[in-house]
Amino acid sequence: MTQRGIKRFLPRGLYGRAALILILPIGVLMLLVSVVFIQRHYDGVAAQMTRNLAASLGYLAREVSGAPDLATAQARLRALEGALALRVALPAAEGAPAGDLRALDDLTGRVVIATLRSDLAGVQAVDLSSVRSEVRLWVETPHGPMLVALDRRRVSASNPHQLLVIVLAAGLLMTTIAYVFLRNQLRPIKQLAEAAEAFGKGRVVAYRPRGASEVRAAGLAFLAMRDRIERQIEQRTRMLSAVSHDLRTPLTRMRLGLALMEDADEAGAAGLLRDVEEMEQLVESFLAYVRGTAPDEAVSADPVALVREAVERAGRAGLSVELSAMAAEGGAAPLRPQLLARALDNLIGNALRYGRRCAVGVEVDAGSVRIVVEDDGPGIPEARRAEAVQPFVRLDDSRNQDRGSGVGLGLAIVADAVRAHGGRLDLGESARLGGLRAEMVLPR
């Protein structure tokens, strides 16, 4: 079996692997102790007890063999039967089996049979399979075969597996105690992973380092890293917001100055006004991008209702958007409504900027929310889809420039919004409309 095939059967979680590391050595150790020590110990006990019994049976066989006739032999047997605690039949009422008999789970029976045959002469067969826990053996004598029956406890320990049960119980107890302590050591690692995952989705959860010194060091390093990243995000957001906001004032003055110019060339003034409008669009795009990266708490919201509101906003703005594949109402999910609404507005705006038709659909299942926006525009080549979600990237080669090229922040805002929800943005080709198909997959 290959290494990859073995990994399929191994646990994937940290708790499962730690339990395997803990339980596997204990199980192997208990198996070795049971087979090597306990069984050998009880084999030795059974051999010693069987030798003592064989001495008594040897004396009984000699007394029977020394009797001149069958009647005398039977009389001697009756005298010794009670003293030796044996049940003897001479001649045997039933014939000896063809071979020795013992149950498959009779671990000491092999030793008992071997010891009786080696220490007692004339043994024809030994039967250890009796349901009454009885040992029966047939011994050849001058007066015919002699059947001897005795209690099985005289040749083996009464509780041969008692020690094994004690070892198993002690092993289970120690494994349980060790697992409890191990779980307490693994819980801080799990909490650290949860805090890191939440921060990757844009949420800051309370976390306090605890556990072993190495885990504490990792937790303190995570907290320091999180603080640095939060400061950088805050500084970037504040800088972009300040720059974009400060640019509005001179742009407004320029627009006002151009409007008040009486002797200005109309063509030149119109060109300057277009430049001012383009700069204002850039500033608005920067502000929208900054608002998209700002933190926003997730709340329980209905994604279907959010999609309907986005389509209604587009309709009020004079855009034609159709709904398709709408899920049933009432599928609440942890969402950031403002961030998701901004992402939907960007997708719908891009779809109608580069195409004439736009279709929006949403599907809600037990594990995720899928929002799909399709258009009939030129789409985006597969080789450039990863580039398209980067900020300030304009794919003029693949989009219709007659409708405006934008500033390259539309899909970047959508991608950031989806990442803030812990989801993903998939770009593809629309099989229905033939243009771009943008699918937002958000976890529930």
C-alpha positions as CSV (number, residue, x, y, z in Angstrom):
1,M,0.0,0.0,0.0
2,T,1.4,3.4,-1.0
3,Q,2.0,6.2,1.5
4,R,-1.0,8.1,0.0
5,G,-3.2,5.1,0.4
6,I,-2.2,4.9,4.1
7,K,-3.0,8.6,4.6
8,R,-6.6,8.1,3.6
9,F,-7.2,6.0,6.7
10,L,-5.4,8.4,9.1
11,P,-7.4,11.1,11.0
12,R,-7.1,14.6,9.6
13,G,-7.8,16.6,12.7
14,L,-5.3,17.4,15.4
15,Y,-7.4,15.7,18.1
16,G,-7.6,12.5,16.1
17,R,-3.9,12.4,15.3
18,A,-2.9,13.1,18.9
19,A,-5.2,10.4,20.1
20,L,-3.7,8.0,17.5
21,I,-0.2,8.9,18.7
22,L,-1.3,8.3,22.3
23,I,-3.4,5.1,21.9
24,L,-1.3,3.2,19.3
25,P,1.8,2.8,21.6
26,I,-0.3,1.9,24.5
27,G,-2.3,-0.7,22.5
28,V,0.9,-2.2,21.1
29,L,2.5,-2.3,24.6
30,M,-0.6,-4.0,26.1
31,L,-0.6,-6.6,23.2
32,L,3.1,-7.4,23.8
33,V,2.6,-7.7,27.5
34,S,-0.5,-9.9,27.1
35,V,1.2,-12.3,24.6
36,V,4.7,-12.3,25.8
37,F,4.3,-12.1,29.6
38,I,0.8,-13.1,30.6
39,Q,0.4,-16.0,28.3
40,R,3.9,-17.4,29.1
41,H,3.2,-16.9,32.8
42,Y,-0.1,-18.9,32.7
43,D,1.5,-21.5,30.4
44,G,4.1,-22.1,33.1
45,V,1.5,-22.3,35.8
46,A,-0.6,-24.8,33.8
47,A,2.5,-26.9,33.1
48,Q,3.4,-27.1,36.8
49,M,-0.1,-27.9,37.9
50,T,-0.4,-30.6,35.2
51,R,2.9,-32.2,36.3
52,N,1.6,-32.5,39.9
53,L,-1.5,-34.2,38.5
54,A,0.5,-36.5,36.3
55,A,2.4,-37.8,39.3
56,S,-0.9,-38.7,41.0
57,L,-2.2,-40.3,37.8
58,G,1.1,-42.2,37.4
59,Y,0.7,-43.7,40.9
60,L,-3.0,-44.6,40.0
61,A,-1.8,-46.3,36.8
62,R,0.9,-48.3,38.6
63,E,-1.6,-49.6,41.2
64,V,-4.0,-50.7,38.5
65,S,-1.2,-52.3,36.4
66,G,0.0,-54.2,39.5
67,A,-3.4,-55.8,40.2
68,P,-3.5,-59.5,39.3
69,D,-7.0,-59.3,37.8
70,L,-9.7,-56.8,36.9
71,A,-11.7,-57.1,40.1
72,T,-8.7,-56.4,42.2
73,A,-7.9,-53.4,40.0
74,Q,-11.4,-52.0,40.4
75,A,-11.2,-52.5,44.2
76,R,-8.0,-50.5,44.3
77,L,-9.5,-47.8,42.1
78,R,-12.5,-47.4,44.5
79,A,-10.0,-47.0,47.4
80,L,-7.9,-44.4,45.6
81,E,-10.7,-42.6,43.7
82,G,-11.9,-40.5,46.7
83,A,-8.5,-39.8,48.0
84,L,-7.2,-38.5,44.7
85,A,-10.5,-36.6,43.9
86,L,-10.9,-38.5,40.5
87,R,-13.7,-40.2,38.7
88,V,-12.3,-43.4,37.1
89,A,-14.0,-46.0,34.9
90,L,-12.3,-49.3,34.2
91,P,-12.8,-50.5,31.6
92,A,-13.8,-47.2,29.9
93,A,-17.5,-46.9,29.1
94,E,-16.8,-45.1,25.9
95,G,-14.0,-45.4,23.4
96,A,-11.2,-42.9,23.2
97,P,-11.5,-40.3,20.4
98,A,-9.2,-40.4,17.4
99,G,-7.1,-37.5,18.7
100,D,-6.8,-34.9,21.4
101,L,-9.6,-32.4,21.6
102,R,-9.6,-28.8,22.9
103,A,-11.4,-25.6,22.1
104,L,-9.9,-22.9,19.8
105,D,-9.9,-20.3,22.6
106,D,-8.3,-22.7,25.1
107,L,-4.9,-21.0,25.2
108,T,-3.4,-23.3,28.0
109,G,-4.9,-26.5,26.7
110,R,-2.0,-27.1,24.3
111,V,0.4,-27.0,27.3
112,V,-1.8,-29.3,29.4
113,I,-2.0,-32.0,26.7
114,A,1.7,-31.8,26.0
115,T,2.6,-32.1,29.7
116,L,0.3,-35.1,30.2
117,R,1.7,-37.0,27.3
118,S,5.3,-36.3,28.3
119,D,4.9,-37.1,32.0
120,L,2.3,-40.0,31.9
121,A,2.9,-43.2,30.0
122,G,0.1,-44.9,28.1
123,V,-2.1,-41.9,27.4
124,Q,-4.3,-42.6,24.4
125,A,-6.2,-39.3,24.1
126,V,-7.0,-36.2,26.1
127,D,-10.3,-34.4,25.8
128,L,-10.5,-30.7,27.0
129,S,-13.6,-29.7,25.1
130,S,-16.1,-30.7,27.7
131,V,-18.8,-28.1,28.4
132,R,-18.6,-29.0,32.1
133,S,-15.0,-27.7,32.3
134,E,-13.8,-31.2,32.7
135,V,-10.6,-33.0,31.7
136,R,-11.0,-36.5,30.4
137,L,-8.2,-38.8,29.4
138,W,-7.9,-42.4,28.4
139,V,-4.9,-44.4,29.7
140,E,-3.9,-47.9,28.5
141,T,-3.7,-50.5,31.3
142,P,-3.3,-54.4,31.3
143,H,-7.0,-54.6,32.1
144,G,-8.2,-52.4,29.2
145,P,-8.4,-48.6,28.6
146,M,-9.1,-46.6,31.8
147,L,-11.1,-43.3,31.6
148,V,-10.1,-40.7,34.2
149,A,-12.2,-37.5,34.6
150,L,-11.3,-34.5,36.8
151,D,-12.0,-30.8,37.3
152,R,-10.2,-28.6,34.8
153,R,-9.2,-26.2,37.6
154,R,-6.7,-28.8,38.8
155,V,-4.5,-28.3,35.7
156,S,-4.9,-24.6,34.9
157,A,-5.5,-21.4,36.8
158,S,-9.2,-20.6,37.6
159,N,-9.0,-17.1,36.1
160,P,-6.2,-17.2,33.5
161,H,-7.3,-13.9,31.9
162,Q,-7.9,-11.9,35.1
163,L,-4.5,-10.1,34.8
164,L,-5.3,-9.3,31.2
165,V,-8.6,-7.7,32.2
166,I,-6.8,-5.7,34.8
167,V,-4.2,-4.6,32.3
168,L,-6.9,-3.6,29.8
169,A,-8.9,-1.7,32.4
170,A,-5.7,0.1,33.7
171,G,-4.7,0.9,30.1
172,L,-8.2,2.4,29.3
173,L,-8.1,4.4,32.4
174,M,-4.7,5.8,31.8
175,T,-5.6,6.5,28.1
176,T,-8.6,8.5,29.2
177,I,-6.7,10.5,31.7
178,A,-3.9,11.2,29.2
179,Y,-6.4,12.2,26.5
180,V,-8.0,14.7,28.9
181,F,-4.7,16.3,29.6
182,L,-3.8,16.2,25.9
183,R,-7.1,17.9,25.0
184,N,-6.3,20.7,27.4
185,Q,-2.9,21.2,25.7
186,L,-4.5,21.1,22.2
187,R,-7.3,23.5,23.0
188,P,-5.1,26.6,22.9
189,I,-3.8,25.5,19.4
190,K,-7.4,25.2,18.2
191,Q,-8.3,28.6,19.6
192,L,-5.3,30.1,17.9
193,A,-6.3,28.6,14.6
194,E,-9.9,29.9,15.0
195,A,-8.6,33.4,15.8
196,A,-6.3,33.4,12.8
197,E,-9.1,32.1,10.5
198,A,-11.5,34.8,11.8
199,F,-8.9,37.5,11.3
200,G,-8.4,36.3,7.7
201,K,-12.1,36.8,7.1
202,G,-12.0,40.3,8.5
203,R,-13.3,39.6,12.0
204,V,-11.4,40.2,15.2
205,V,-12.2,37.7,18.0
206,A,-11.0,37.8,21.6
207,Y,-8.0,35.6,22.0
208,R,-5.6,35.2,25.0
209,P,-2.5,33.0,24.7
210,R,-2.4,30.0,27.0
211,G,-1.1,26.5,27.2
212,A,2.5,25.4,26.8
213,S,5.3,27.9,26.4
214,E,5.7,27.2,22.6
215,V,2.0,27.7,22.1
216,R,2.0,30.9,24.1
217,A,4.9,32.2,22.0
218,A,3.0,31.4,18.8
219,G,-0.1,33.2,20.3
220,L,1.9,36.3,21.2
221,A,3.5,36.4,17.8
222,F,0.0,36.2,16.2
223,L,-1.3,39.0,18.4
224,A,1.6,41.2,17.5
225,M,1.2,40.4,13.8
226,R,-2.6,41.1,14.0
227,D,-1.9,44.5,15.6
228,R,0.6,45.4,12.9
229,I,-1.7,44.4,10.1
230,E,-4.6,46.4,11.7
231,R,-2.4,49.5,12.0
232,Q,-1.3,49.2,8.4
233,I,-4.9,48.7,7.2
234,E,-6.1,51.7,9.3
235,Q,-3.2,53.9,8.1
236,R,-3.8,52.9,4.4
237,T,-7.6,53.5,4.8
238,R,-7.0,56.8,6.5
239,M,-4.5,57.9,3.9
240,L,-6.6,57.0,0.9
241,S,-9.7,58.6,2.4
242,A,-7.8,61.8,3.3
243,V,-6.2,62.1,-0.2
244,S,-9.4,61.4,-2.0
245,H,-11.4,63.7,0.2
246,D,-8.8,66.5,-0.1
247,L,-8.8,66.2,-3.9
248,R,-12.5,67.0,-4.0
249,T,-12.0,70.7,-3.0
250,P,-9.6,71.7,-5.8
251,L,-11.7,69.8,-8.3
252,T,-14.8,71.6,-7.3
253,R,-13.0,74.9,-7.6
254,M,-11.7,74.0,-11.1
255,R,-15.3,73.0,-12.2
256,L,-16.6,76.3,-10.8
257,G,-13.8,78.3,-12.4
258,L,-14.4,76.7,-15.8
259,A,-18.2,77.4,-15.5
260,L,-17.5,81.1,-14.7
261,M,-15.0,81.7,-17.5
262,E,-16.8,84.0,-20.1
263,D,-14.1,84.4,-22.7
264,A,-12.8,80.8,-22.6
265,D,-12.7,78.7,-25.7
266,E,-15.8,76.4,-25.6
267,A,-13.9,73.5,-27.0
268,G,-11.0,73.9,-24.6
269,A,-13.4,74.4,-21.6
270,A,-15.4,71.3,-22.6
271,G,-12.2,69.3,-22.7
272,L,-11.1,70.6,-19.3
273,L,-14.6,69.8,-17.9
274,R,-14.3,66.2,-19.1
275,D,-10.9,65.9,-17.4
276,V,-12.3,67.3,-14.2
277,E,-15.3,64.8,-14.4
278,E,-12.8,61.9,-15.0
279,M,-10.8,63.0,-12.0
280,E,-13.9,63.1,-9.9
281,Q,-14.8,59.6,-11.0
282,L,-11.3,58.5,-10.0
283,V,-11.8,60.1,-6.6
284,E,-15.2,58.5,-6.1
285,S,-13.7,55.1,-7.1
286,F,-10.9,55.6,-4.6
287,L,-13.4,56.4,-1.8
288,A,-15.6,53.4,-2.8
289,Y,-12.5,51.2,-2.6
290,V,-11.6,52.6,0.8
291,R,-15.1,52.0,2.1
292,G,-14.9,48.4,0.8
293,T,-11.8,47.7,2.8
294,A,-13.1,49.3,6.0
295,P,-14.1,46.9,8.8
296,D,-17.8,46.0,9.1
297,E,-19.4,43.6,11.5
298,A,-21.2,40.6,10.2
299,V,-24.9,40.2,11.1
300,S,-27.6,37.7,10.3
301,A,-29.2,38.8,7.0
302,D,-31.3,37.4,4.2
303,P,-29.1,37.2,1.0
304,V,-32.2,36.9,-1.2
305,A,-33.5,40.2,0.1
306,L,-30.2,41.9,-0.4
307,V,-30.1,40.8,-4.0
308,R,-33.6,42.0,-4.6
309,E,-32.7,45.4,-3.1
310,A,-29.7,45.6,-5.4
311,V,-31.8,44.9,-8.5
312,E,-34.4,47.4,-7.4
313,R,-31.6,50.1,-7.0
314,A,-30.4,49.3,-10.5
315,G,-33.9,49.6,-11.8
316,R,-34.4,53.0,-10.1
317,A,-31.2,54.1,-11.8
318,G,-32.6,53.3,-15.2
319,L,-30.7,50.0,-15.6
320,S,-32.4,46.8,-16.9
321,V,-31.6,43.8,-14.7
322,E,-33.5,40.5,-14.5
323,L,-33.7,38.0,-11.7
324,S,-33.1,34.3,-12.2
325,A,-32.7,31.2,-10.1
326,M,-33.9,32.9,-7.0
327,A,-33.8,30.8,-3.8
328,A,-36.6,30.6,-1.3
329,E,-37.0,33.4,1.2
330,G,-35.8,33.0,4.8
331,G,-32.3,31.6,4.3
332,A,-30.4,33.8,6.8
333,A,-26.6,33.9,6.7
334,P,-23.9,35.8,8.6
335,L,-23.3,38.7,6.1
336,R,-22.0,42.3,6.0
337,P,-24.9,44.0,4.3
338,Q,-23.3,47.2,3.3
339,L,-20.2,45.5,1.9
340,L,-22.2,42.9,0.0
341,A,-24.5,45.6,-1.4
342,R,-21.5,47.6,-2.7
343,A,-20.1,44.4,-4.3
344,L,-23.5,43.7,-6.0
345,D,-23.7,47.3,-7.3
346,N,-20.3,47.0,-8.8
347,L,-21.0,43.7,-10.5
348,I,-24.3,44.9,-11.9
349,G,-22.7,48.3,-13.0
350,N,-19.8,46.5,-14.7
351,A,-22.2,44.1,-16.4
352,L,-24.3,46.9,-17.9
353,R,-21.3,49.0,-18.7
354,Y,-19.8,46.4,-21.0
355,G,-23.1,44.6,-22.1
356,R,-26.8,45.2,-22.7
357,R,-28.3,42.5,-20.6
358,C,-27.7,41.5,-17.0
359,A,-29.1,38.6,-15.0
360,V,-28.7,38.1,-11.2
361,G,-29.5,34.9,-9.3
362,V,-28.9,33.6,-5.8
363,E,-29.0,30.1,-4.3
364,V,-28.9,29.3,-0.6
365,D,-28.1,25.8,0.7
366,A,-27.0,24.4,4.0
367,G,-23.3,25.3,3.6
368,S,-23.0,28.4,1.3
369,V,-24.7,31.3,-0.4
370,R,-24.0,31.6,-4.2
371,I,-24.8,34.9,-6.0
372,V,-24.3,34.9,-9.7
373,V,-24.2,38.0,-12.0
374,E,-24.1,37.3,-15.8
375,D,-24.0,39.7,-18.8
376,D,-23.8,39.5,-22.6
377,G,-20.7,41.6,-22.9
378,P,-17.3,40.5,-24.3
379,G,-16.3,38.8,-21.1
380,I,-12.7,38.3,-19.8
381,P,-10.2,35.9,-21.3
382,E,-9.4,33.0,-19.0
383,A,-5.7,33.8,-18.9
384,R,-6.5,37.3,-17.5
385,R,-9.2,36.6,-15.0
386,A,-6.7,36.4,-12.0
387,E,-5.3,39.8,-13.1
388,A,-8.8,41.3,-13.4
389,V,-9.5,41.2,-9.7
390,Q,-6.3,43.2,-8.9
391,P,-6.8,46.9,-8.0
392,F,-6.1,49.5,-10.6
393,V,-6.0,47.0,-13.4
394,R,-8.0,47.8,-16.6
395,L,-8.4,45.1,-19.2
396,D,-9.1,47.4,-22.1
397,D,-8.3,44.6,-24.6
398,S,-11.2,42.5,-23.5
399,R,-13.8,45.1,-22.6
400,N,-15.8,47.5,-24.7
401,Q,-14.1,50.9,-24.5
402,D,-17.1,52.6,-26.1
403,R,-18.9,52.2,-22.8
404,G,-16.0,53.5,-20.6
405,S,-13.0,51.7,-19.3
406,G,-13.4,52.6,-15.6
407,V,-10.4,52.9,-13.2
408,G,-9.9,49.2,-12.6
409,L,-11.4,49.0,-9.1
410,G,-14.8,47.4,-9.7
411,L,-13.8,43.7,-9.5
412,A,-11.1,44.5,-6.9
413,I,-13.9,45.9,-4.6
414,V,-16.0,42.8,-5.2
415,A,-13.0,40.4,-4.5
416,D,-12.2,42.2,-1.3
417,A,-15.8,42.1,-0.2
418,V,-16.0,38.3,-0.9
419,R,-12.7,37.7,1.0
420,A,-14.0,39.7,4.0
421,H,-16.9,37.2,4.1
422,G,-14.4,34.2,3.9
423,G,-15.6,33.3,0.5
424,R,-14.3,33.3,-3.1
425,L,-15.0,35.0,-6.4
426,D,-15.2,32.8,-9.5
427,L,-15.0,34.4,-12.9
428,G,-16.1,32.4,-16.0
429,E,-18.1,32.5,-19.2
430,S,-21.8,32.7,-19.1
431,A,-23.5,29.8,-20.8
432,R,-26.8,31.6,-20.8
433,L,-25.8,35.1,-22.1
434,G,-22.4,34.5,-23.5
435,G,-20.5,37.2,-21.6
436,L,-18.9,37.3,-18.1
437,R,-20.2,35.1,-15.3
438,A,-19.2,36.3,-11.8
439,E,-20.1,34.0,-9.0
440,M,-19.7,35.0,-5.3
441,V,-19.6,31.9,-3.0
442,L,-20.1,32.9,0.6
443,P,-20.0,30.4,3.5
444,R,-22.9,30.2,5.9
